[in-house]
Amino acid sequence: VAYVDKTAHLTGVDGLATDQPGVVLTAVVADCLPIYLWSRKRRCIALLHAGWRGTADGIASTGVDFLGQRFGIAPNGLTALLGPCICSECYEVGPEVADRFDQSVLRKGRSDRYFLDLRGENLRQLVNSGVAEDAIMSDGRCTCCLPGLFYSYRGDGKKAGRMFAALALLPDRQT
């Protein structure tokens, strides 16, 4: 997770955070889960990109920890939104990926493959990090099941388009 205070193009991170009004955080997704985190009390935000690699490495927990360290926000002071992503009925992975996850988010698939619940694992990470379960909202739509609405790498392969997730703090109103 990287702190952003002005327009920049960063690579090599799966999360961006800011407390600067007007700075728009963006992530490119096409089956991966965008995670939006914010605190109304401290006026800070983070946008996380949770593909299987980032999820396996604990991106949701890392994002919560980053906001706590950088801005002094307790996890129970955060609100989260889990955006649309590929569902556990569509996301089949090989054993090399499945081995990195808890059995609670896996279901046996064909042959040596497993279905991975990306949304469920990130929800588990947020709750285990101290974000209140009733402060977590989820858009449960599947990017693969709804091809007319979303782009899906699993559904469309290399020709799949991409979607942008975006999050910004609005400037304070001067009244």
Secondary structure, 3 states (H helix, E strand, C coil): CEECCCCCCCCCCCEEEECCCCCEEEEEECCCEEEEEEECCCCEEEEEEECHHHHHCCHHHHHHHHHHHHHCCCHHHCEEEECCECCCCCCEECHHHHCCCCHHHEEECCCCCEEECHHHHHHHHHHHCCCCHHHEEECCCECCCCCCCCCCHHHHHHHCCCEEEEEECCCCCCC
